[in-house]
Amino acid sequence: MPLFFLHVRDGDGLIRDPEGSRLHDLEAARTQAIESARELMVHSIVGEGRIGIERSMEICDAGGATLLILPFREVIAP
């Protein structure tokens, strides 16, 4: 299984995923990123009093290439 890294972009800063996750494909990585983004927003609300909706998740491959950028605002169910 390929290795994917789910980095969090917060403004100009990048919080790197140091270990990555072995997942079946990019769609599985996207699903994991959605779950992680929702979890991070909950922690942000509780801990900082803000949603953090301006953040995004950058899904990268083992070589460091960005495969997908997932804005947190897209993971909120209508």
Long-range contacts (C-beta under 8 A, 24 or more apart in sequence): 2-61, 2-62, 3-61, 3-62, 4-29, 4-32, 4-59, 4-60, 4-61, 4-62, 4-67, 5-59, 5-60, 5-61, 5-62, 6-32, 6-33, 6-36, 6-57, 6-58, 6-59, 7-57, 7-58, 7-59, 7-60, 8-40, 8-55, 8-56, 8-57, 8-58, 9-55, 9-56, 9-57, 9-58, 9-69, 10-52, 10-54, 10-55, 11-54, 14-58, 20-62, 26-59, 26-67, 26-68, 29-59, 29-67, 29-68, 30-59, 30-68, 30-70, 33-57, 33-59, 33-68, 33-70, 34-70, 34-75, 37-70, 37-72, 37-75, 38-75, 40-72, 41-72, 41-75
